[in-house]
Amino acid sequence: MVNRPFADGALFDRVRGKPLPPWAAELGCASWGQFFLRWIAAHPAVTCVIPATSKPRHMADNVAAGLAPLPDEAQRQRMTGVLATL
């Protein structure tokens, strides 16, 4: 179980002003929040992700992260490469 996966917003500070990789849309990611959630949820040890938010628009974005199939291991490794550069 992963609680507060955005590290109280610290992940968003690291990507502020940076575009998503163009191939992120192929994985069903329309925002950095979705990218982070899908990367975390696809980890084999994770069974539940609990993002904390009080903003309805963030909640809707978080829910949208679960609408497409989760990335497979190869896709997750590609995502890890992006996250390693942040």
All heavy atoms as an XYZ file, in Angstrom:
654
protein
N       0.853     -1.168      0.000
C       0.000      0.000      0.000
C       0.903      1.236      0.000
O       1.861      1.305      0.756
C      -0.880     -0.002      1.251
C      -1.811      1.173      1.293
S      -2.829      1.290      2.785
C      -3.571     -0.296      2.858
N       0.591      2.168     -0.872
C       1.351      3.411     -0.964
C       0.412      4.555     -0.616
O      -0.573      4.801     -1.316
C       1.948      3.615     -2.377
C       2.700      4.935     -2.447
C       2.853      2.455     -2.750
N       0.709      5.234      0.470
C      -0.093      6.353      0.937
C       0.635      7.660      0.619
O       1.835      7.765      0.850
C      -0.327      6.234      2.446
C      -1.355      7.216      2.956
O      -2.147      7.754      2.196
N      -1.342      7.453      4.243
N      -0.090      8.604      0.073
C       0.457      9.918     -0.279
C       1.631      9.788     -1.249
O       2.743     10.229     -0.972
C       0.818     10.701      0.970
C      -0.386     10.901      1.892
C      -0.021     11.641      3.151
N       0.195     13.037      2.833
C      -0.652     14.018      3.113
N      -1.768     13.750      3.732
N      -0.376     15.248      2.795
N       1.388      9.191     -2.411
C       2.478      8.892     -3.346
C       3.143     10.111     -3.983
O       4.212      9.973     -4.575
C       1.784      8.043     -4.409
C       0.371      8.509     -4.380
C       0.094      8.788     -2.924
N       2.539     11.250     -3.844
C       3.116     12.443     -4.461
C       4.090     13.166     -3.535
O       4.569     14.258     -3.861
C       2.020     13.411     -4.913
C       1.070     12.818     -5.920
C      -0.297     12.941     -5.738
C       1.518     12.142     -7.031
C      -1.186     12.410     -6.657
C       0.647     11.600     -7.959
C      -0.713     11.738     -7.770
N       4.392     12.573     -2.374
C       5.356     13.151     -1.425
C       4.985     14.594     -1.083
O       5.808     15.496     -1.157
C       6.771     13.046     -1.960
N       3.715     14.763     -0.728
C       3.206     16.098     -0.364
C       3.469     17.151     -1.439
O       3.728     18.306     -1.151
C       3.775     16.557      0.978
C       3.257     15.738      2.135
O       2.076     15.341      2.091
O       4.028     15.467      3.079
N       3.422     16.727     -2.685
C       3.581     17.652     -3.807
C       5.011     17.804     -4.303
O       5.240     18.466     -5.316
N       5.971     17.189     -3.627
C       7.376     17.343     -4.024
C       7.625     16.834     -5.447
O       8.436     17.416     -6.185
C       8.291     16.632     -3.039
N       6.925     15.784     -5.844
C       7.096     15.281     -7.214
C       6.650     16.316     -8.239
O       7.281     16.482     -9.279
C       6.304     13.985     -7.413
C       6.918     12.727     -6.829
C       5.964     11.547     -6.989
C       8.244     12.420     -7.491
N       5.594     17.022     -7.933
C       5.105     18.029     -8.880
C       6.060     19.216     -8.968
O       6.195     19.827    -10.026
C       3.697     18.481     -8.500
C       2.680     17.392     -8.678
C       2.112     16.776     -7.585
C       2.313     16.957     -9.943
C       1.185     15.760     -7.735
C       1.387     15.944    -10.112
C       0.825     15.340     -9.000
N       6.727     19.535     -7.875
C       7.722     20.607     -7.911
C       8.840     20.262     -8.896
O       9.368     21.134     -9.579
C       8.323     20.843     -6.523
C       7.331     21.443     -5.546
O       6.320     22.026     -5.992
O       7.570     21.324     -4.330
N       9.182     18.990     -8.982
C      10.279     18.553     -9.849
C       9.910     18.571    -11.330
O      10.807     18.620    -12.187
C      10.734     17.166     -9.429
C      11.336     17.197     -8.021
C      11.636     15.837     -7.496
N      12.855     15.335     -8.109
C      13.413     14.188     -7.777
N      12.853     13.426     -6.856
N      14.510     13.792     -8.370
N       8.623     18.527    -11.645
C       8.213     18.508    -13.057
C       7.536     19.802    -13.503
O       7.142     19.913    -14.665
C       7.282     17.312    -13.369
C       8.020     16.009    -13.161
C       6.007     17.360    -12.563
N       7.433     20.748    -12.612
C       6.769     22.020    -12.959
C       7.414     22.622    -14.204
O       8.626     22.790    -14.269
C       6.843     22.991    -11.792
C       6.065     24.279    -12.067
C       5.775     25.050    -10.811
N       4.691     24.339    -10.124
C       4.776     23.817     -8.890
N       5.842     23.940     -8.198
N       3.779     23.180     -8.344
N       6.589     22.892    -15.198
C       7.068     23.497    -16.442
C       7.651     22.505    -17.439
O       8.035     22.894    -18.531
N       7.716     21.232    -17.059
C       8.258     20.217    -17.963
C       7.106     19.460    -18.617
O       6.168     19.060    -17.942
C       9.139     19.234    -17.198
C      10.378     19.862    -16.610
C      11.210     18.844    -15.868
C      12.414     19.531    -15.247
N      13.251     18.592    -14.502
N       7.209     19.258    -19.922
C       6.148     18.504    -20.599
C       6.290     17.004    -20.327
O       7.390     16.506    -20.078
C       6.387     18.807    -22.077
C       7.861     19.056    -22.159
C       8.237     19.716    -20.844
N       5.168     16.327    -20.387
C       5.202     14.866    -20.332
C       5.952     14.358    -21.560
O       5.904     14.992    -22.620
C       3.775     14.301    -20.402
C       2.959     14.246    -19.140
C       1.522     13.870    -19.475
C       3.535     13.261    -18.146
N       6.612     13.211    -21.448
C       7.196     12.638    -22.667
C       6.080     12.381    -23.676
O       4.974     11.997    -23.288
C       7.795     11.311    -22.191
C       7.822     11.365    -20.703
C       6.821     12.377    -20.276
N       6.333     12.589    -24.955
C       5.287     12.403    -25.960
C       4.652     11.001    -25.928
O       3.469     10.857    -26.184
C       6.010     12.641    -27.291
C       7.220     13.430    -26.941
C       7.589     13.053    -25.539
N       5.421      9.989    -25.587
C       4.924      8.620    -25.574
C       4.067      8.316    -24.345
O       3.461      7.252    -24.266
C       6.077      7.618    -25.676
C       7.201      7.878    -24.718
C       8.346      8.579    -24.975
C       7.280      7.466    -23.357
N       9.132      8.624    -23.850
C       8.503      7.943    -22.836
C       6.447      6.745    -22.513
C       8.906      7.727    -21.527
C       6.855      6.522    -21.198
C       8.066      7.015    -20.723
N       3.975      9.240    -23.387
C       3.165      9.007    -22.182
C       1.691      8.794    -22.544
O       0.996      8.019    -21.886
C       3.311     10.156    -21.197
N       1.226      9.459    -23.581
C      -0.174      9.295    -24.012
C      -0.459      7.855    -24.434
O      -1.559      7.358    -24.231
C      -0.492     10.258    -25.151
N       0.541      7.182    -25.000
C       0.374      5.781    -25.395
C       0.100      4.882    -24.183
O      -0.480      3.811    -24.318
C       1.628      5.279    -26.109
C       1.950      5.989    -27.390
C       3.335      5.652    -27.908
O       3.901      4.607    -27.507
O       3.870      6.441    -28.713
N       0.536      5.332    -23.007
C       0.333      4.576    -21.770
C      -0.927      5.019    -21.032
O      -1.205      4.539    -19.941
C       1.537      4.748    -20.843
C       2.894      4.338    -21.399
C       3.993      4.608    -20.374
C       2.879      2.878    -21.789
N      -1.665      5.961    -21.607
C      -2.881      6.439    -20.974
C      -2.657      7.570    -19.995
O      -3.509      7.846    -19.165
N      -1.516      8.237    -20.090
C      -1.188      9.329    -19.159
C      -1.426     10.683    -19.823
O      -0.797     10.998    -20.832
C       0.268      9.241    -18.726
S       0.716      7.715    -17.894
N      -2.304     11.480    -19.231
C      -2.587     12.819    -19.743
C      -2.027     13.903    -18.823
O      -2.168     15.086    -19.104
C      -4.089     13.008    -19.911
N      -1.407     13.504    -17.712
C      -0.848     14.466    -16.766
C       0.298     13.810    -16.006
O       0.434     12.574    -16.002
C      -1.919     14.913    -15.761
O      -2.261     13.823    -14.907
N       1.103     14.621    -15.363
C       2.170     14.064    -14.529
C       1.582     13.250    -13.378
O       2.131     12.209    -13.014
C       3.079     15.172    -13.998
C       4.093     15.616    -14.989
C       4.145     16.820    -15.632
C       5.220     14.868    -15.474
N       5.231     16.856    -16.482
C       5.906     15.677    -16.399
C       5.707     13.580    -15.216
C       7.054     15.244    -17.068
C       6.856     13.157    -15.876
C       7.510     13.980    -16.790
N       0.477     13.693    -12.817
C      -0.155     12.939    -11.734
C      -0.510     11.534    -12.184
O      -0.279     10.554    -11.464
N      -1.063     11.420    -13.373
C      -1.404     10.102    -13.904
C      -0.145      9.288    -14.180
O      -0.098      8.087    -13.911
C      -2.245     10.246    -15.176
C      -3.617     10.806    -14.907
C      -4.403     11.037    -16.170
O      -4.094     10.475    -17.225
N      -5.425     11.871    -16.089
N       0.875      9.928    -14.687
C       2.152      9.249    -14.945
C       2.695      8.659    -13.644
O       3.051      7.483    -13.589
C       3.141     10.262    -15.542
C       4.414      9.677    -16.074
C       4.510      9.295    -17.398
C       5.534      9.539    -15.263
C       5.699      8.780    -17.917
C       6.720      9.019    -15.761
C       6.802      8.639    -17.095
N       2.745      9.471    -12.589
C       3.252      9.005    -11.296
C       2.403      7.862    -10.742
O       2.930      6.844    -10.300
C       3.276     10.143    -10.268
C       4.174     11.296    -10.613
C       3.784     12.589    -10.300
C       5.394     11.118    -11.239
C       4.599     13.671    -10.585
C       6.226     12.199    -11.543
C       5.823     13.477    -11.217
N       1.083      8.048    -10.747
C       0.202      7.025    -10.181
C       0.290      5.709    -10.945
O       0.316      4.632    -10.339
C      -1.248      7.511    -10.149
C      -1.588      8.524     -9.077
C      -3.024      9.003     -9.245
C      -1.377      7.941     -7.687
N       0.335      5.771    -12.248
C       0.386      4.551    -13.052
C       1.724      3.839    -12.860
O       1.790      2.616    -12.795
C       0.111      4.871    -14.520
C      -1.343      5.379    -14.699
C      -1.677      5.770    -16.106
N      -1.462      4.720    -17.058
C      -2.154      3.587    -17.108
N      -3.116      3.363    -16.250
N      -1.899      2.681    -18.014
N       2.813      4.599    -12.742
C       4.130      4.012    -12.494
C       4.147      3.306    -11.140
O       4.616      2.175    -11.026
C       5.198      5.100    -12.563
C       6.585      4.620    -12.281
C       7.392      3.910    -13.120
C       7.319      4.814    -11.074
N       8.591      3.648    -12.502
C       8.570      4.195    -11.248
C       7.038      5.448     -9.868
C       9.551      4.197    -10.261
C       8.005      5.446     -8.882
C       9.243      4.826     -9.078
N       3.595      3.950    -10.121
C       3.560      3.372     -8.779
C       2.648      2.151     -8.739
O       3.026      1.090     -8.232
C       3.105      4.427     -7.744
C       4.182      5.506     -7.593
C       2.797      3.784     -6.397
C       3.700      6.757     -6.884
N       1.440      2.280     -9.257
C       0.464      1.190     -9.197
C       0.924     -0.041     -9.972
O       0.529     -1.163     -9.640
C      -0.887      1.662     -9.720
N       1.774      0.139    -10.968
C       2.248     -0.991    -11.772
C       3.366     -1.776    -11.090
O       3.724     -2.853    -11.552
C       2.721     -0.498    -13.137
N       3.898     -1.250    -10.002
C       4.956     -1.989     -9.295
C       4.360     -3.281     -8.747
O       3.271     -3.265     -8.147
C       5.531     -1.135     -8.159
C       6.747     -1.739     -7.555
N       6.692     -2.783     -6.670
C       8.055     -1.442     -7.733
C       7.907     -3.118     -6.314
N       8.758     -2.313     -6.944
N       5.035     -4.397     -8.912
C       4.464     -5.680     -8.489
C       4.153     -5.788     -6.993
O       3.275     -6.563     -6.604
C       5.522     -6.709     -8.879
C       6.569     -6.003     -9.635
C       6.312     -4.545     -9.574
N       4.825     -5.014     -6.169
C       4.591     -5.097     -4.725
C       3.430     -4.213     -4.260
O       3.022     -4.292     -3.111
C       5.855     -4.708     -3.966
N       2.902     -3.388     -5.149
C       1.861     -2.430     -4.768
C       0.479     -3.023     -5.042
O       0.195     -3.504     -6.135
C       2.039     -1.094     -5.523
C       0.883     -0.152     -5.255
C       3.355     -0.443     -5.128
N      -0.367     -2.953     -4.027
C      -1.745     -3.433     -4.174
C      -2.757     -2.299     -4.084
O      -3.906     -2.469     -4.467
C      -2.084     -4.455     -3.075
O      -1.881     -3.848     -1.795
C      -1.207     -5.693     -3.204
N      -2.322     -1.139     -3.574
C      -3.242     -0.025     -3.370
C      -2.450      1.270     -3.327
O      -1.386      1.333     -2.720
C      -3.980     -0.245     -2.044
S      -5.130      1.054     -1.619
N      -2.978      2.305     -3.983
C      -2.365      3.634     -3.955
C      -3.405      4.606     -3.419
O      -4.535      4.652     -3.912
C      -1.903      4.077     -5.362
C      -1.226      5.436     -5.302
C      -0.979      3.043     -5.979
N      -3.020      5.372     -2.403
C      -3.952      6.302     -1.766
C      -3.398      7.724     -1.880
O      -2.677      8.192     -1.005
C      -4.172      5.947     -0.281
C      -4.584      4.492     -0.126
C      -5.201      6.885      0.346
C      -4.582      4.008      1.305
N      -3.712      8.413     -2.980
C      -3.270      9.799     -3.081
C      -4.159     10.688     -2.209
O      -5.369     10.487     -2.143
C      -3.434     10.127     -4.558
C      -4.423      9.150     -5.069
C      -4.373      7.944     -4.182
N      -3.562     11.606     -1.543
C      -4.320     12.500     -0.670
C      -4.593     13.808     -1.412
O      -3.668     14.440     -1.909
C      -3.533     12.776      0.602
N      -5.848     14.172     -1.505
C      -6.209     15.451     -2.113
C      -7.564     15.897     -1.577
O      -8.399     15.076     -1.215
C      -6.245     15.373     -3.650
O      -6.482     16.695     -4.166
C      -7.328     14.440     -4.156
N      -7.738     17.198     -1.550
C      -9.043     17.750     -1.188
C      -9.644     18.505     -2.377
O     -10.717     19.073     -2.262
C      -8.903     18.690      0.015
O      -8.038     19.771     -0.315
N      -8.931     18.474     -3.506
C      -9.373     19.211     -4.688
C     -10.071     18.277     -5.668
O      -9.468     17.309     -6.146
C      -8.171     19.881     -5.344
C      -7.531     20.913     -4.431
C      -6.399     21.612     -5.110
C      -5.953     22.770     -4.270
N      -4.782     22.548     -3.509
N     -11.324     18.567     -6.003
C     -12.064     17.700     -6.930
C     -11.371     17.486     -8.273
O     -11.397     16.381     -8.805
C     -13.396     18.419     -7.104
C     -13.561     19.208     -5.854
C     -12.166     19.642     -5.477
N     -10.722     18.496     -8.818
C     -10.066     18.326    -10.121
C      -8.886     17.366    -10.017
O      -8.618     16.597    -10.931
C      -9.663     19.652    -10.740
C      -8.603     20.413     -9.994
C      -8.404     21.810    -10.614
N      -7.624     22.626     -9.741
C      -6.311     22.775     -9.829
N      -5.638     22.173    -10.789
N      -5.660     23.540     -8.976
N      -8.191     17.388     -8.877
C      -7.097     16.433     -8.680
C      -7.651     15.021     -8.492
O      -7.073     14.048     -9.000
C      -6.245     16.820     -7.475
C      -5.465     18.071     -7.684
N      -4.842     18.727     -6.648
C      -5.211     18.805     -8.794
C      -4.232     19.804     -7.116
N      -4.454     19.860     -8.424
N      -8.766     14.920     -7.795
C      -9.401     13.619     -7.605
C      -9.807     13.023     -8.951
O      -9.572     11.843     -9.217
C     -10.616     13.731     -6.685
C     -11.208     12.386     -6.309
S     -12.698     12.470     -5.272
C     -12.425     13.867     -4.240
N     -10.390     13.840     -9.820
C     -10.797     13.365    -11.145
C      -9.584     12.930    -11.961
O      -9.629     11.908    -12.658
C     -11.577     14.460    -11.877
N      -8.496     13.662    -11.865
C      -7.273     13.302    -12.571
C      -6.721     11.981    -12.039
O      -6.295     11.113    -12.815
C      -6.237     14.414    -12.431
C      -5.060     14.231    -13.357
O      -5.273     14.123    -14.588
O      -3.916     14.195    -12.873
N      -6.752     11.807    -10.724
C      -6.272     10.567    -10.113
C      -7.113      9.374    -10.563
O      -6.582      8.308    -10.877
C      -6.282     10.667     -8.593
C      -5.297     11.688     -8.059
O      -4.381     12.116     -8.753
N      -5.488     12.093     -6.824
N      -8.422      9.552    -10.596
C      -9.311      8.472    -11.036
C      -9.011      8.106    -12.485
O      -8.965      6.920    -12.843
C     -10.793      8.870    -10.860
C     -11.714      7.899    -11.580
C     -11.147      8.948     -9.381
N      -8.765      9.099    -13.326
C      -8.480      8.839    -14.743
C      -7.220      7.991    -14.913
O      -7.103      7.258    -15.898
C      -8.347     10.155    -15.502
N      -6.305      8.056    -13.956
C      -5.083      7.244    -14.040
C      -5.403      5.753    -14.013
O      -4.629      4.942    -14.516
C      -4.136      7.590    -12.893
N      -6.530      5.381    -13.460
C      -6.892      3.976    -13.358
C      -7.753      3.458    -14.493
O      -8.173      2.304    -14.470
N      -8.018      4.276    -15.495
C      -8.922      3.862    -16.562
C      -8.265      3.019    -17.647
O      -8.931      2.216    -18.287
C      -9.595      5.092    -17.185
C     -10.476      5.903    -16.229
C     -11.051      7.119    -16.947
C     -11.577      5.044    -15.637
N      -6.990      3.200    -17.871
C      -6.281      2.418    -18.897
C      -5.543      1.268    -18.216
O      -5.289      1.312    -17.011
C      -5.294      3.324    -19.635
N      -5.193      0.243    -18.980
C      -4.402     -0.842    -18.393
C      -3.084     -0.307    -17.827
O      -2.507      0.634    -18.371
C      -4.136     -1.776    -19.574
C      -5.193     -1.458    -20.573
C      -5.499      0.004    -20.389
N      -2.623     -0.904    -16.744
C      -1.361     -0.475    -16.146
C      -0.200     -0.805    -17.076
O      -0.270     -1.755    -17.856
C      -1.152     -1.152    -14.797
C      -2.065     -0.683    -13.674
C      -1.805     -1.503    -12.408
C      -1.880      0.795    -13.391
N       0.869     -0.034    -16.984
C       2.038     -0.316    -17.816
C       2.619     -1.694    -17.499
O       2.603     -2.132    -16.341
C       3.036      0.772    -17.428
C       2.307      1.749    -16.582
C       1.055      1.126    -16.120
N       3.150     -2.341    -18.534
C       3.843     -3.605    -18.297
C       5.263     -3.288    -17.805
O       5.642     -2.119    -17.684
C       3.833     -4.482    -19.548
C       4.558     -3.872    -20.735
O       5.473     -3.026    -20.561
O       4.212     -4.238    -21.868
N       6.042     -4.299    -17.549
C       7.373     -4.067    -16.963
C       8.271     -3.256    -17.888
O       8.995     -2.377    -17.435
C       8.043     -5.389    -16.583
C       9.338     -5.207    -15.831
C       9.256     -4.328    -14.576
O       8.205     -4.302    -13.911
O      10.251     -3.647    -14.261
N       8.241     -3.525    -19.178
C       9.070     -2.758    -20.117
C       8.652     -1.289    -20.136
O       9.503     -0.389    -20.141
C       8.989     -3.361    -21.510
N       7.358     -1.036    -20.139
C       6.862      0.343    -20.123
C       7.221      1.020    -18.804
O       7.601      2.189    -18.782
C       5.352      0.354    -20.338
C       4.949     -0.098    -21.719
C       3.464     -0.390    -21.817
O       2.847     -0.902    -20.884
N       2.881     -0.087    -22.972
N       7.109      0.266    -17.715
C       7.443      0.818    -16.400
C       8.927      1.187    -16.336
O       9.297      2.212    -15.769
C       7.084     -0.178    -15.301
C       7.089      0.443    -13.943
C       6.532     -0.507    -12.881
N       6.536      0.165    -11.616
C       7.643      0.354    -10.895
N       8.793     -0.108    -11.294
N       7.577      1.018     -9.754
N       9.779      0.400    -16.947
C      11.204      0.712    -16.965
C      11.472      1.981    -17.780
O      12.335      2.793    -17.409
C      12.006     -0.461    -17.529
C      12.082     -1.644    -16.589
C      12.659     -1.255    -15.233
O      13.644     -0.547    -15.124
N      12.011     -1.720    -14.180
N      10.736      2.166    -18.848
C      10.865      3.394    -19.637
C      10.452      4.600    -18.790
O      11.095      5.640    -18.819
C      10.007      3.290    -20.894
C      10.247      4.383    -21.885
C       9.474      4.127    -23.165
N       9.853      5.087    -24.190
C       9.193      5.267    -25.308
N       8.142      4.528    -25.581
N       9.594      6.172    -26.173
N       9.378      4.430    -18.023
C       8.925      5.493    -17.127
C       9.979      5.762    -16.050
O      10.234      6.917    -15.698
C       7.593      5.104    -16.480
C       6.455      4.956    -17.473
S       4.998      4.175    -16.744
C       4.156      5.632    -16.107
N      10.593      4.703    -15.544
C      11.633      4.856    -14.527
C      12.785      5.695    -15.054
O      13.337      6.521    -14.325
C      12.150      3.466    -14.087
O      11.052      2.736    -13.526
C      13.259      3.567    -13.065
N      13.127      5.511    -16.327
C      14.171      6.324    -16.928
C      13.854      7.804    -16.892
O      14.719      8.633    -16.605
N      12.606      8.148    -17.140
C      12.186      9.557    -17.083
C      12.281     10.059    -15.637
O      12.826     11.138    -15.374
C      10.741      9.724    -17.598
C      10.215     11.124    -17.319
C      10.675      9.413    -19.074
N      11.783      9.270    -14.705
C      11.773      9.689    -13.302
C      13.195      9.843    -12.764
O      13.444     10.699    -11.906
C      10.978      8.692    -12.459
C       9.494      8.610    -12.828
C       8.829      7.462    -12.096
C       8.795      9.920    -12.537
N      14.132      9.064    -13.261
C      15.523      9.151    -12.800
C      16.176     10.458    -13.207
O      17.157     10.870    -12.590
C      16.315      7.966    -13.345
N      15.626     11.116    -14.230
C      16.212     12.382    -14.694
C      15.637     13.600    -13.976
O      16.094     14.709    -14.204
C      16.003     12.570    -16.210
O      14.607     12.720    -16.472
C      16.580     11.399    -16.990
N      14.645     13.395    -13.130
C      14.006     14.541    -12.462
C      14.809     15.034    -11.287
O      15.414     14.358    -10.566
C      12.593     14.149    -12.002
C      11.638     13.701    -13.101
C      10.309     13.310    -12.505
C      11.459     14.786    -14.130
